[in-house]
Amino acid sequence: MGLRRILFLCALCLLPLKGAAEDGPVRLYAPPALADTGVFRYILPRFSLKTQVRVTLVADRADAQVVLGDEGRALFEGAGAVWRLAVPGEGAEDAGRLANWLASDVGLRTVTGFAPDGVALFALPEVAEAEPEAVVIDGDAALGLDVSRRACARCHGVEPDRSGGGIGSTPSFRVLRALPDWEERFGAFYVLNPHPAFTQITDVTEPFPIERPSPISPVEMSIDELEAVMAYVWGLSPADLGAPLRAQDF
Ligand code: HEC
């Protein structure tokens, strides 16, 4: 587990951040009462790992493309307030992605998973908004199924039933989907064994070392395709494994 955590953090540092050069990071503002909780140090790396979109906290609300404050749609409450989402920079693609993610199931679960001293600081607001929006996930789940069949089904069962190939000793996608941190695992699968030996992500991974070429026909894909796989996996119903799974269980 320790090693995986380290590899995961390495992946965070190494990922080239697409789009950052032209547009700069997305500018997010939140008042000190929220920012000082440390929640952004927890959630933003997770968002950036998944989307390659970088975010910076700005001190002046007027400069922000995305604002968490007292206007807009209520997202979560804690640290003395209900926090609402407003998107003055709507139209900017990366700002939209951050806003969608914050409002999505996944984003909200990440926020409510922030528990600095073992106690969650934030919860969903008591009063649900009149019309909850459908969850927005980036990535094309249909493409994700195609990519999974092509790139992963050699080893993993990738389909909801058992028709999708895979080998018995390798966890199926539904089993992996049942892990609470499945998103991090998928987002970084290419640095998690056994994949680095045979996986190339365009513009992300280094070429295989000459003295250690891939032992099998390599898995080659782009970050967009990985996002599509994650969108597909997100929609799979998790395998029912009885007791909660821990990393050592498979
Ligand atoms: C050549 C076989 C092979 C291929 C191809 C393969 N995997 Fe895996 N994968 C494995 C094995 C074996 C494990 C279990 C490793 C373990 O138990 O530590 C695994 C584990 C995983 C895990 C969990 C990793 C962890 O440590 O938590 C994820 C996520 C994953 N694979 C995603 C993928 C995706 C996505 C693809 C296709 C793009 C893929 N794999 C292709 C063999 C493969």
Residues whose N, C-alpha, C, O or C-beta is under 5 A from the ligand:
A	BS01	HEC	A151 C152 R154 C155 T170 R185 F186 F189 L192 N193 P194 F250
